[in-house]
Amino acid sequence: MLKKNKPAALLILLTLFANTIFAGDSINSDSIFFYVYNQQYDRAELELHKLKNSIKPSTYFIFETDLKWWETLSFNRKEEFEMFEEYLNEKLSASKTETNLIEGNLQELVCLNYLLRLMAATNQHLKMINIFFKLNSCIDSFELTALSNDEKDIYIIYKAVFNISKNKILLINKTNNTKNIQVLKGFENSENIVNKTFAHYFLAKIYTELEKNPEEAQKRFKELYALYPNNQFFRTEATLFKGFEN
């Protein structure tokens, strides 16, 4: 079992869950998204397999990767983390030879996202910093014109979280976070389940680890627990509030 320390938990804030970020199959995506975050991994895998030939390849890859991430966290064993790292590095290499430029850029973004989170979770800090700067470059150069309005909303959330995390890494005064926190708050009552989940989750993390405001954090964890009653992480934080570490 790998021990998670506070710096690793803070640095996981650097990335957004990349699942659904550019997925165009909204109804199918919402269903799989619910099963993953409700910790019904077998059901999520079954539904994803059923849809493999009817959703975009990028959608399938994003959900497959996110599902593997949460399963890996649940196992919390060294060999599982190593297998996931190998999977990500293989997919990252494949992204360089993808003939569809948008698909290749997306796959690179997703792989770097999860590699960063993995390095943080396993306390590999030098690798983590290196990946952070690669991800920063990837985000800055990503082509937004091909995105739908829903996809752009996810990107806005992503940028807000990333900017807050960058301020932490670069030791910028945290008062600069106010604008980005307001961006996230603007999505808390969204009818889009993905946007709503992300807004609550990342605000909970920010209030726990950066703003040191447990009351505001627990309020968000209670909302998440109501949305995903089978999720043991959310249940623990909603009822006990120990400071979420995953």
Secondary structure, 3 states (H helix, E strand, C coil): CCCCCHHHHHHHHHCCCCCCCCCCCHHHHHHHHHHHHCCCHHHHHHHHHHCCCCCCHHHHHHHHHHHHHHHHHHHCCHHHHHHHHHHHHHHHHHHCCCCCHHHHHHHHHHHHHHHHHHHHHCCCHHHHHHHHHHHHHHHHHCCCCCCCHHHHHHHHHHHHHHHHHHHHHCCCCHHHHHHHHHHHHCCCCCCCHHHHHHHHHHHHHHHHHCCCCHHHHHHHHHHHHHHCCCCHHHHHHHHCCCCCCC
